[in-house]
Amino acid sequence: AAVAQDASVPATKMPRGKAMPMPGYGTFLSRTAGETRAAVKEAIIAGYRHIDCAQVYTNEQEVGQGIADGLAATGLRREDIYITGKCWNTHRKAEHVRMALNESLANLGCAYLDMYLIHWPQSYKYLPKADAKPDVNCVAPDVNGAALAPEYFPMLFDGKSPKHPGGG
């Protein structure tokens, strides 16, 4: 699948020959209901052809809705844009990578990602969402007023030592 390119959208050629449009439209900290969807749609209408997202941002469903809306508004197809996703620190075992990727694809409403990156070069203990208990086995961070999902931030609370990122 080739990304639609025109002279007004700069791109860099990736090792396998596919063009990656630059810059990408980032979706971190975009969480107000409806805001992310509308912003991604408007970004595509404005000419962005690269959407950058990550499961840990907890907004992939709205990003996917915005992509669908932007494609419909412009007449573009999925193949005409480049989507980058990221694997979070708690999902580094093979079964967790597959699970996270499949969840991202479902949330985004896409059959594939153009690039799937390791989000940060560190690894945390996997913590299932149902087992996440803030201040018991994880923290629920708030970044500039945006709450992040606590299962992505496991911590040790043993009463003897300070909190340790990644749960051990």
Rosetta constraint file for C-alpha pairs under 8 A:
AtomPair CA 1 CA 79 HARMONIC 5.47 0.50
AtomPair CA 2 CA 18 HARMONIC 6.55 0.50
AtomPair CA 2 CA 19 HARMONIC 7.49 0.50
AtomPair CA 2 CA 79 HARMONIC 6.04 0.50
AtomPair CA 2 CA 80 HARMONIC 6.68 0.50
AtomPair CA 3 CA 18 HARMONIC 7.37 0.50
AtomPair CA 3 CA 19 HARMONIC 6.43 0.50
AtomPair CA 3 CA 20 HARMONIC 7.59 0.50
AtomPair CA 3 CA 49 HARMONIC 7.98 0.50
AtomPair CA 3 CA 79 HARMONIC 5.65 0.50
AtomPair CA 3 CA 80 HARMONIC 4.30 0.50
AtomPair CA 3 CA 81 HARMONIC 5.46 0.50
AtomPair CA 3 CA 82 HARMONIC 6.55 0.50
AtomPair CA 4 CA 79 HARMONIC 7.44 0.50
AtomPair CA 4 CA 80 HARMONIC 4.51 0.50
AtomPair CA 4 CA 81 HARMONIC 6.86 0.50
AtomPair CA 5 CA 9 HARMONIC 6.33 0.50
AtomPair CA 5 CA 11 HARMONIC 7.94 0.50
AtomPair CA 5 CA 19 HARMONIC 7.97 0.50
AtomPair CA 5 CA 21 HARMONIC 7.82 0.50
AtomPair CA 5 CA 80 HARMONIC 7.92 0.50
AtomPair CA 9 CA 21 HARMONIC 6.46 0.50
AtomPair CA 9 CA 22 HARMONIC 7.08 0.50
AtomPair CA 9 CA 47 HARMONIC 7.34 0.50
AtomPair CA 9 CA 48 HARMONIC 7.69 0.50
AtomPair CA 9 CA 49 HARMONIC 7.73 0.50
AtomPair CA 10 CA 21 HARMONIC 5.79 0.50
AtomPair CA 10 CA 22 HARMONIC 5.50 0.50
AtomPair CA 10 CA 23 HARMONIC 7.65 0.50
AtomPair CA 11 CA 19 HARMONIC 5.82 0.50
AtomPair CA 11 CA 20 HARMONIC 5.18 0.50
AtomPair CA 11 CA 21 HARMONIC 4.02 0.50
AtomPair CA 11 CA 22 HARMONIC 5.12 0.50
AtomPair CA 11 CA 23 HARMONIC 7.99 0.50
AtomPair CA 12 CA 19 HARMONIC 5.58 0.50
AtomPair CA 12 CA 20 HARMONIC 5.30 0.50
AtomPair CA 12 CA 21 HARMONIC 6.52 0.50
AtomPair CA 12 CA 22 HARMONIC 7.21 0.50
AtomPair CA 13 CA 17 HARMONIC 5.68 0.50
AtomPair CA 13 CA 18 HARMONIC 5.74 0.50
AtomPair CA 13 CA 19 HARMONIC 4.48 0.50
AtomPair CA 13 CA 20 HARMONIC 6.17 0.50
AtomPair CA 14 CA 18 HARMONIC 5.34 0.50
AtomPair CA 14 CA 19 HARMONIC 5.96 0.50
AtomPair CA 14 CA 20 HARMONIC 6.62 0.50
AtomPair CA 20 CA 50 HARMONIC 7.22 0.50
AtomPair CA 20 CA 82 HARMONIC 6.55 0.50
AtomPair CA 21 CA 48 HARMONIC 7.83 0.50
AtomPair CA 21 CA 49 HARMONIC 5.90 0.50
AtomPair CA 21 CA 50 HARMONIC 5.58 0.50
AtomPair CA 21 CA 82 HARMONIC 7.02 0.50
AtomPair CA 22 CA 49 HARMONIC 7.79 0.50
AtomPair CA 22 CA 50 HARMONIC 6.76 0.50
AtomPair CA 23 CA 48 HARMONIC 7.52 0.50
AtomPair CA 23 CA 50 HARMONIC 6.97 0.50
AtomPair CA 24 CA 48 HARMONIC 6.80 0.50
AtomPair CA 24 CA 49 HARMONIC 7.17 0.50
AtomPair CA 24 CA 50 HARMONIC 4.47 0.50
AtomPair CA 24 CA 51 HARMONIC 5.40 0.50
AtomPair CA 24 CA 52 HARMONIC 5.95 0.50
AtomPair CA 25 CA 40 HARMONIC 7.77 0.50
AtomPair CA 25 CA 43 HARMONIC 7.06 0.50
AtomPair CA 25 CA 48 HARMONIC 6.56 0.50
AtomPair CA 25 CA 50 HARMONIC 6.06 0.50
AtomPair CA 25 CA 51 HARMONIC 4.84 0.50
AtomPair CA 25 CA 52 HARMONIC 5.72 0.50
AtomPair CA 26 CA 51 HARMONIC 6.33 0.50
AtomPair CA 26 CA 52 HARMONIC 4.80 0.50
AtomPair CA 26 CA 53 HARMONIC 6.41 0.50
AtomPair CA 27 CA 36 HARMONIC 7.31 0.50
AtomPair CA 27 CA 40 HARMONIC 7.99 0.50
AtomPair CA 27 CA 51 HARMONIC 7.78 0.50
AtomPair CA 27 CA 52 HARMONIC 6.33 0.50
AtomPair CA 27 CA 53 HARMONIC 5.61 0.50
AtomPair CA 27 CA 57 HARMONIC 7.66 0.50
AtomPair CA 27 CA 59 HARMONIC 8.00 0.50
AtomPair CA 27 CA 63 HARMONIC 7.57 0.50
AtomPair CA 28 CA 53 HARMONIC 7.11 0.50
AtomPair CA 28 CA 54 HARMONIC 7.88 0.50
AtomPair CA 28 CA 57 HARMONIC 5.77 0.50
AtomPair CA 29 CA 57 HARMONIC 6.78 0.50
AtomPair CA 29 CA 143 HARMONIC 7.71 0.50
AtomPair CA 29 CA 144 HARMONIC 7.94 0.50
AtomPair CA 29 CA 146 HARMONIC 6.27 0.50
AtomPair CA 30 CA 35 HARMONIC 6.91 0.50
AtomPair CA 30 CA 36 HARMONIC 5.48 0.50
AtomPair CA 30 CA 59 HARMONIC 7.29 0.50
AtomPair CA 31 CA 35 HARMONIC 6.73 0.50
AtomPair CA 31 CA 36 HARMONIC 6.19 0.50
AtomPair CA 31 CA 58 HARMONIC 7.91 0.50
AtomPair CA 31 CA 59 HARMONIC 6.25 0.50
AtomPair CA 31 CA 146 HARMONIC 6.90 0.50
AtomPair CA 32 CA 36 HARMONIC 6.92 0.50
AtomPair CA 34 CA 38 HARMONIC 6.18 0.50
AtomPair CA 34 CA 62 HARMONIC 7.24 0.50
AtomPair CA 35 CA 39 HARMONIC 5.95 0.50
AtomPair CA 36 CA 40 HARMONIC 6.05 0.50
AtomPair CA 36 CA 59 HARMONIC 7.46 0.50
AtomPair CA 36 CA 62 HARMONIC 5.78 0.50
AtomPair CA 36 CA 63 HARMONIC 6.07 0.50
AtomPair CA 36 CA 66 HARMONIC 7.05 0.50
AtomPair CA 37 CA 41 HARMONIC 6.23 0.50
AtomPair CA 37 CA 62 HARMONIC 4.78 0.50
AtomPair CA 37 CA 63 HARMONIC 5.52 0.50
AtomPair CA 37 CA 64 HARMONIC 7.55 0.50
AtomPair CA 37 CA 65 HARMONIC 5.75 0.50
AtomPair CA 37 CA 66 HARMONIC 3.98 0.50
AtomPair CA 37 CA 67 HARMONIC 7.65 0.50
AtomPair CA 37 CA 69 HARMONIC 7.99 0.50
AtomPair CA 38 CA 42 HARMONIC 6.12 0.50
AtomPair CA 38 CA 66 HARMONIC 5.96 0.50
AtomPair CA 39 CA 43 HARMONIC 6.04 0.50
AtomPair CA 39 CA 66 HARMONIC 7.17 0.50
AtomPair CA 40 CA 44 HARMONIC 6.35 0.50
AtomPair CA 40 CA 51 HARMONIC 7.86 0.50
AtomPair CA 40 CA 63 HARMONIC 6.30 0.50
AtomPair CA 40 CA 66 HARMONIC 4.85 0.50
AtomPair CA 40 CA 67 HARMONIC 6.19 0.50
AtomPair CA 40 CA 70 HARMONIC 7.09 0.50
AtomPair CA 41 CA 45 HARMONIC 6.31 0.50
AtomPair CA 41 CA 66 HARMONIC 4.56 0.50
AtomPair CA 41 CA 67 HARMONIC 5.86 0.50
AtomPair CA 41 CA 68 HARMONIC 7.72 0.50
AtomPair CA 41 CA 69 HARMONIC 5.61 0.50
AtomPair CA 41 CA 70 HARMONIC 4.06 0.50
AtomPair CA 41 CA 71 HARMONIC 7.76 0.50
AtomPair CA 42 CA 46 HARMONIC 5.93 0.50
AtomPair CA 42 CA 70 HARMONIC 6.75 0.50
AtomPair CA 43 CA 47 HARMONIC 6.38 0.50
AtomPair CA 43 CA 48 HARMONIC 5.41 0.50
AtomPair CA 43 CA 70 HARMONIC 7.78 0.50
AtomPair CA 44 CA 48 HARMONIC 4.85 0.50
AtomPair CA 44 CA 49 HARMONIC 6.26 0.50
AtomPair CA 44 CA 67 HARMONIC 7.45 0.50
AtomPair CA 44 CA 70 HARMONIC 5.34 0.50
AtomPair CA 44 CA 71 HARMONIC 7.31 0.50
AtomPair CA 44 CA 74 HARMONIC 7.76 0.50
AtomPair CA 45 CA 70 HARMONIC 6.08 0.50
AtomPair CA 45 CA 73 HARMONIC 7.12 0.50
AtomPair CA 45 CA 74 HARMONIC 6.25 0.50
AtomPair CA 49 CA 80 HARMONIC 7.20 0.50
AtomPair CA 49 CA 81 HARMONIC 4.65 0.50
AtomPair CA 49 CA 82 HARMONIC 5.99 0.50
AtomPair CA 50 CA 81 HARMONIC 5.81 0.50
AtomPair CA 50 CA 82 HARMONIC 4.53 0.50
AtomPair CA 50 CA 83 HARMONIC 5.70 0.50
AtomPair CA 50 CA 84 HARMONIC 7.48 0.50
AtomPair CA 51 CA 81 HARMONIC 7.68 0.50
AtomPair CA 51 CA 82 HARMONIC 6.32 0.50
AtomPair CA 51 CA 83 HARMONIC 4.93 0.50
AtomPair CA 51 CA 84 HARMONIC 6.30 0.50
AtomPair CA 52 CA 83 HARMONIC 6.04 0.50
AtomPair CA 52 CA 84 HARMONIC 4.85 0.50
AtomPair CA 52 CA 85 HARMONIC 6.30 0.50
AtomPair CA 53 CA 57 HARMONIC 7.36 0.50
AtomPair CA 53 CA 60 HARMONIC 7.00 0.50
AtomPair CA 53 CA 63 HARMONIC 7.68 0.50
AtomPair CA 53 CA 83 HARMONIC 7.62 0.50
AtomPair CA 53 CA 84 HARMONIC 6.11 0.50
AtomPair CA 53 CA 85 HARMONIC 5.06 0.50
AtomPair CA 53 CA 86 HARMONIC 6.85 0.50
AtomPair CA 54 CA 58 HARMONIC 7.62 0.50
AtomPair CA 54 CA 60 HARMONIC 7.08 0.50
AtomPair CA 54 CA 84 HARMONIC 7.95 0.50
AtomPair CA 54 CA 85 HARMONIC 5.01 0.50
AtomPair CA 54 CA 86 HARMONIC 4.73 0.50
AtomPair CA 54 CA 87 HARMONIC 7.09 0.50
AtomPair CA 54 CA 88 HARMONIC 7.75 0.50
AtomPair CA 54 CA 104 HARMONIC 7.85 0.50
AtomPair CA 54 CA 119 HARMONIC 7.88 0.50
AtomPair CA 55 CA 59 HARMONIC 7.38 0.50
AtomPair CA 55 CA 60 HARMONIC 6.39 0.50
AtomPair CA 55 CA 85 HARMONIC 7.45 0.50
AtomPair CA 55 CA 86 HARMONIC 6.69 0.50
AtomPair CA 55 CA 87 HARMONIC 7.12 0.50
AtomPair CA 55 CA 88 HARMONIC 7.07 0.50
AtomPair CA 55 CA 100 HARMONIC 7.58 0.50
AtomPair CA 55 CA 104 HARMONIC 6.18 0.50
AtomPair CA 56 CA 88 HARMONIC 6.38 0.50
AtomPair CA 56 CA 148 HARMONIC 7.12 0.50
AtomPair CA 56 CA 149 HARMONIC 7.08 0.50
AtomPair CA 56 CA 152 HARMONIC 6.91 0.50
AtomPair CA 57 CA 148 HARMONIC 6.83 0.50
AtomPair CA 58 CA 148 HARMONIC 6.86 0.50
AtomPair CA 58 CA 149 HARMONIC 6.91 0.50
AtomPair CA 59 CA 63 HARMONIC 6.26 0.50
AtomPair CA 60 CA 64 HARMONIC 5.98 0.50
AtomPair CA 60 CA 104 HARMONIC 6.85 0.50
AtomPair CA 60 CA 107 HARMONIC 5.49 0.50
AtomPair CA 60 CA 108 HARMONIC 5.57 0.50
AtomPair CA 61 CA 65 HARMONIC 6.23 0.50
AtomPair CA 61 CA 107 HARMONIC 4.60 0.50
AtomPair CA 61 CA 108 HARMONIC 5.39 0.50
AtomPair CA 61 CA 109 HARMONIC 7.76 0.50
AtomPair CA 62 CA 66 HARMONIC 6.02 0.50
AtomPair CA 62 CA 108 HARMONIC 7.73 0.50
AtomPair CA 63 CA 67 HARMONIC 6.15 0.50
AtomPair CA 63 CA 108 HARMONIC 6.46 0.50
AtomPair CA 64 CA 68 HARMONIC 6.22 0.50
AtomPair CA 64 CA 107 HARMONIC 6.62 0.50
AtomPair CA 64 CA 108 HARMONIC 3.85 0.50
AtomPair CA 64 CA 109 HARMONIC 5.76 0.50
AtomPair CA 64 CA 110 HARMONIC 7.61 0.50
AtomPair CA 65 CA 69 HARMONIC 6.10 0.50
AtomPair CA 65 CA 108 HARMONIC 7.17 0.50
AtomPair CA 65 CA 109 HARMONIC 7.76 0.50
AtomPair CA 66 CA 70 HARMONIC 5.92 0.50
AtomPair CA 67 CA 71 HARMONIC 6.06 0.50
AtomPair CA 68 CA 72 HARMONIC 6.16 0.50
AtomPair CA 69 CA 73 HARMONIC 6.07 0.50
AtomPair CA 70 CA 74 HARMONIC 6.16 0.50
AtomPair CA 71 CA 75 HARMONIC 5.65 0.50
AtomPair CA 71 CA 76 HARMONIC 4.82 0.50
AtomPair CA 71 CA 77 HARMONIC 6.00 0.50
AtomPair CA 71 CA 78 HARMONIC 7.23 0.50
AtomPair CA 72 CA 76 HARMONIC 6.84 0.50
AtomPair CA 76 CA 80 HARMONIC 6.01 0.50
AtomPair CA 77 CA 81 HARMONIC 7.45 0.50
AtomPair CA 82 CA 113 HARMONIC 7.61 0.50
AtomPair CA 82 CA 114 HARMONIC 5.76 0.50
AtomPair CA 83 CA 113 HARMONIC 5.48 0.50
AtomPair CA 83 CA 114 HARMONIC 5.35 0.50
AtomPair CA 83 CA 115 HARMONIC 6.65 0.50
AtomPair CA 84 CA 113 HARMONIC 6.15 0.50
AtomPair CA 84 CA 114 HARMONIC 5.93 0.50
AtomPair CA 84 CA 115 HARMONIC 4.74 0.50
AtomPair CA 84 CA 116 HARMONIC 5.82 0.50
AtomPair CA 84 CA 117 HARMONIC 7.47 0.50
AtomPair CA 85 CA 104 HARMONIC 7.71 0.50
AtomPair CA 85 CA 113 HARMONIC 6.74 0.50
AtomPair CA 85 CA 115 HARMONIC 6.33 0.50
AtomPair CA 85 CA 116 HARMONIC 4.82 0.50
AtomPair CA 85 CA 117 HARMONIC 6.31 0.50
AtomPair CA 86 CA 116 HARMONIC 5.31 0.50
AtomPair CA 86 CA 117 HARMONIC 4.62 0.50
AtomPair CA 86 CA 118 HARMONIC 5.63 0.50
AtomPair CA 86 CA 119 HARMONIC 5.07 0.50
AtomPair CA 87 CA 91 HARMONIC 6.48 0.50
AtomPair CA 87 CA 92 HARMONIC 7.67 0.50
AtomPair CA 87 CA 97 HARMONIC 6.78 0.50
AtomPair CA 87 CA 100 HARMONIC 6.84 0.50
AtomPair CA 87 CA 101 HARMONIC 7.31 0.50
AtomPair CA 87 CA 116 HARMONIC 6.92 0.50
AtomPair CA 87 CA 117 HARMONIC 6.02 0.50
AtomPair CA 87 CA 118 HARMONIC 4.95 0.50
AtomPair CA 87 CA 119 HARMONIC 5.43 0.50
AtomPair CA 88 CA 92 HARMONIC 7.66 0.50
AtomPair CA 88 CA 118 HARMONIC 6.63 0.50
AtomPair CA 88 CA 119 HARMONIC 5.38 0.50
AtomPair CA 88 CA 120 HARMONIC 7.17 0.50
AtomPair CA 88 CA 152 HARMONIC 7.49 0.50
AtomPair CA 89 CA 118 HARMONIC 7.69 0.50
AtomPair CA 89 CA 119 HARMONIC 6.89 0.50
AtomPair CA 89 CA 120 HARMONIC 6.59 0.50
AtomPair CA 89 CA 121 HARMONIC 7.81 0.50
AtomPair CA 89 CA 122 HARMONIC 6.10 0.50
AtomPair CA 89 CA 123 HARMONIC 4.56 0.50
AtomPair CA 89 CA 124 HARMONIC 5.14 0.50
AtomPair CA 89 CA 125 HARMONIC 7.96 0.50
AtomPair CA 89 CA 152 HARMONIC 7.50 0.50
AtomPair CA 90 CA 96 HARMONIC 7.97 0.50
AtomPair CA 90 CA 123 HARMONIC 6.10 0.50
AtomPair CA 90 CA 124 HARMONIC 4.58 0.50
AtomPair CA 90 CA 125 HARMONIC 5.43 0.50
AtomPair CA 90 CA 126 HARMONIC 4.58 0.50
AtomPair CA 90 CA 127 HARMONIC 7.11 0.50
AtomPair CA 90 CA 152 HARMONIC 6.17 0.50
AtomPair CA 90 CA 153 HARMONIC 7.92 0.50
AtomPair CA 90 CA 166 HARMONIC 7.74 0.50
AtomPair CA 91 CA 96 HARMONIC 4.68 0.50
AtomPair CA 91 CA 97 HARMONIC 5.25 0.50
AtomPair CA 91 CA 100 HARMONIC 6.80 0.50
AtomPair CA 91 CA 123 HARMONIC 7.86 0.50
AtomPair CA 91 CA 124 HARMONIC 7.77 0.50
AtomPair CA 91 CA 126 HARMONIC 6.25 0.50
AtomPair CA 92 CA 96 HARMONIC 6.17 0.50
AtomPair CA 92 CA 97 HARMONIC 5.77 0.50
AtomPair CA 92 CA 123 HARMONIC 6.68 0.50
AtomPair CA 93 CA 97 HARMONIC 6.13 0.50
AtomPair CA 94 CA 98 HARMONIC 6.32 0.50
AtomPair CA 95 CA 99 HARMONIC 6.15 0.50
AtomPair CA 96 CA 100 HARMONIC 5.95 0.50
AtomPair CA 97 CA 101 HARMONIC 6.02 0.50
AtomPair CA 98 CA 102 HARMONIC 6.07 0.50
AtomPair CA 99 CA 103 HARMONIC 6.15 0.50
AtomPair CA 100 CA 104 HARMONIC 6.12 0.50
AtomPair CA 101 CA 105 HARMONIC 6.17 0.50
AtomPair CA 102 CA 106 HARMONIC 6.15 0.50
AtomPair CA 103 CA 107 HARMONIC 6.00 0.50
AtomPair CA 104 CA 108 HARMONIC 5.95 0.50
AtomPair CA 105 CA 109 HARMONIC 5.82 0.50
AtomPair CA 105 CA 110 HARMONIC 5.15 0.50
AtomPair CA 105 CA 111 HARMONIC 6.26 0.50
AtomPair CA 105 CA 112 HARMONIC 6.57 0.50
AtomPair CA 105 CA 113 HARMONIC 7.50 0.50
AtomPair CA 106 CA 110 HARMONIC 6.64 0.50
AtomPair CA 123 CA 166 HARMONIC 7.01 0.50
AtomPair CA 124 CA 153 HARMONIC 7.72 0.50
AtomPair CA 124 CA 154 HARMONIC 7.12 0.50
AtomPair CA 124 CA 165 HARMONIC 7.37 0.50
AtomPair CA 124 CA 166 HARMONIC 3.98 0.50
AtomPair CA 124 CA 167 HARMONIC 6.55 0.50
AtomPair CA 124 CA 168 HARMONIC 7.68 0.50
AtomPair CA 125 CA 154 HARMONIC 6.69 0.50
AtomPair CA 125 CA 166 HARMONIC 5.53 0.50
AtomPair CA 125 CA 167 HARMONIC 5.68 0.50
AtomPair CA 125 CA 168 HARMONIC 6.95 0.50
AtomPair CA 126 CA 152 HARMONIC 7.91 0.50
AtomPair CA 126 CA 154 HARMONIC 7.69 0.50
AtomPair CA 127 CA 131 HARMONIC 6.61 0.50
AtomPair CA 127 CA 132 HARMONIC 6.55 0.50
AtomPair CA 127 CA 151 HARMONIC 5.58 0.50
AtomPair CA 127 CA 152 HARMONIC 7.18 0.50
AtomPair CA 127 CA 154 HARMONIC 6.60 0.50
AtomPair CA 128 CA 132 HARMONIC 6.59 0.50
AtomPair CA 128 CA 151 HARMONIC 6.42 0.50
AtomPair CA 129 CA 150 HARMONIC 7.91 0.50
AtomPair CA 129 CA 151 HARMONIC 5.19 0.50
AtomPair CA 131 CA 151 HARMONIC 7.77 0.50
AtomPair CA 132 CA 137 HARMONIC 6.55 0.50
AtomPair CA 132 CA 138 HARMONIC 6.35 0.50
AtomPair CA 132 CA 150 HARMONIC 6.40 0.50
AtomPair CA 132 CA 151 HARMONIC 5.15 0.50
AtomPair CA 132 CA 154 HARMONIC 7.86 0.50
AtomPair CA 133 CA 137 HARMONIC 5.65 0.50
AtomPair CA 133 CA 138 HARMONIC 6.06 0.50
AtomPair CA 133 CA 139 HARMONIC 7.86 0.50
AtomPair CA 133 CA 150 HARMONIC 7.69 0.50
AtomPair CA 134 CA 138 HARMONIC 4.82 0.50
AtomPair CA 134 CA 139 HARMONIC 4.79 0.50
AtomPair CA 134 CA 140 HARMONIC 5.84 0.50
AtomPair CA 134 CA 150 HARMONIC 6.49 0.50
AtomPair CA 135 CA 139 HARMONIC 5.61 0.50
AtomPair CA 135 CA 140 HARMONIC 7.99 0.50
AtomPair CA 135 CA 157 HARMONIC 7.41 0.50
AtomPair CA 136 CA 155 HARMONIC 7.98 0.50
AtomPair CA 136 CA 156 HARMONIC 7.75 0.50
AtomPair CA 136 CA 157 HARMONIC 6.28 0.50
AtomPair CA 137 CA 154 HARMONIC 5.79 0.50
AtomPair CA 137 CA 155 HARMONIC 5.34 0.50
AtomPair CA 137 CA 156 HARMONIC 5.92 0.50
AtomPair CA 137 CA 157 HARMONIC 6.56 0.50
AtomPair CA 137 CA 167 HARMONIC 7.40 0.50
AtomPair CA 138 CA 150 HARMONIC 6.07 0.50
AtomPair CA 138 CA 151 HARMONIC 6.72 0.50
AtomPair CA 138 CA 153 HARMONIC 5.48 0.50
AtomPair CA 138 CA 154 HARMONIC 3.97 0.50
AtomPair CA 138 CA 155 HARMONIC 4.57 0.50
AtomPair CA 138 CA 156 HARMONIC 7.26 0.50
AtomPair CA 138 CA 167 HARMONIC 7.56 0.50
AtomPair CA 139 CA 150 HARMONIC 5.49 0.50
AtomPair CA 139 CA 153 HARMONIC 5.73 0.50
AtomPair CA 139 CA 154 HARMONIC 6.50 0.50
AtomPair CA 139 CA 155 HARMONIC 6.66 0.50
AtomPair CA 140 CA 147 HARMONIC 6.94 0.50
AtomPair CA 140 CA 148 HARMONIC 6.30 0.50
AtomPair CA 140 CA 149 HARMONIC 6.36 0.50
AtomPair CA 140 CA 150 HARMONIC 4.35 0.50
AtomPair CA 140 CA 153 HARMONIC 7.14 0.50
AtomPair CA 141 CA 147 HARMONIC 5.94 0.50
AtomPair CA 141 CA 148 HARMONIC 5.60 0.50
AtomPair CA 141 CA 149 HARMONIC 7.66 0.50
AtomPair CA 141 CA 150 HARMONIC 6.98 0.50
AtomPair CA 141 CA 153 HARMONIC 7.91 0.50
AtomPair CA 142 CA 146 HARMONIC 5.31 0.50
AtomPair CA 142 CA 147 HARMONIC 4.38 0.50
AtomPair CA 142 CA 148 HARMONIC 6.13 0.50
AtomPair CA 143 CA 147 HARMONIC 6.40 0.50
AtomPair CA 143 CA 148 HARMONIC 7.42 0.50
AtomPair CA 148 CA 152 HARMONIC 7.96 0.50
AtomPair CA 149 CA 153 HARMONIC 7.68 0.50
AtomPair CA 150 CA 154 HARMONIC 7.28 0.50
AtomPair CA 153 CA 165 HARMONIC 7.17 0.50
AtomPair CA 153 CA 166 HARMONIC 6.34 0.50
AtomPair CA 153 CA 167 HARMONIC 7.91 0.50
AtomPair CA 154 CA 165 HARMONIC 6.70 0.50
AtomPair CA 154 CA 166 HARMONIC 5.06 0.50
AtomPair CA 154 CA 167 HARMONIC 4.76 0.50
AtomPair CA 155 CA 163 HARMONIC 6.00 0.50
AtomPair CA 155 CA 164 HARMONIC 5.43 0.50
AtomPair CA 155 CA 165 HARMONIC 5.35 0.50
AtomPair CA 155 CA 166 HARMONIC 5.51 0.50
AtomPair CA 155 CA 167 HARMONIC 3.94 0.50
AtomPair CA 155 CA 168 HARMONIC 7.16 0.50
AtomPair CA 156 CA 163 HARMONIC 5.52 0.50
AtomPair CA 156 CA 164 HARMONIC 5.62 0.50
AtomPair CA 156 CA 165 HARMONIC 7.63 0.50
AtomPair CA 156 CA 166 HARMONIC 7.94 0.50
AtomPair CA 156 CA 167 HARMONIC 4.94 0.50
AtomPair CA 156 CA 168 HARMONIC 6.54 0.50
AtomPair CA 157 CA 161 HARMONIC 7.61 0.50
AtomPair CA 157 CA 162 HARMONIC 7.46 0.50
AtomPair CA 157 CA 163 HARMONIC 5.99 0.50
AtomPair CA 164 CA 168 HARMONIC 6.43 0.50
